[in-house]
């Protein structure tokens, strides 16, 4: 007598091996006066919501200051969340998303480090030589911002 058995495995949805989660804005290295920045990105995992963690400092080893979301991805894979008010300083953000079905590891995004700076720029103008007969004096100085300074 030969006994035959049938083994059937049933599995839930499984994320693709190439599933990705990214933060696209804000860009890493940016400085902004906006105290409630928006975070946007994309994911290949369309079922599970995305959360964003914001840490003080230049890495995710800093103190966790906010957890944003959950944000449901659109059918195109885009997601967006808005932070609560942040004080002046440098922050690092990372997005996370559970793997669909909960059987794999959570997806983690790239990290983005950004700075909130609401202070006005400081400008120092060096005194030109005085008295002078120069009708077109040259001015020099320093500024805390990298944009051009216009002397009027």
Buried (B, 14 or more C-beta within 10 A) or exposed (E): EEEEEEEEEEEEEEBEEEBBBBBBEBEEEEEEEEBEBEBBBBBBBBBBBBBBBBBBBEEBEBEEBBEBBBBEBEEEBBBBBEBEEBEEEBBBBBBBBBBBEEEBEEBEBBBBBBBBBEEEEEEEEEEEEEEEEEEEEEEEEEEEEEEEEEEE
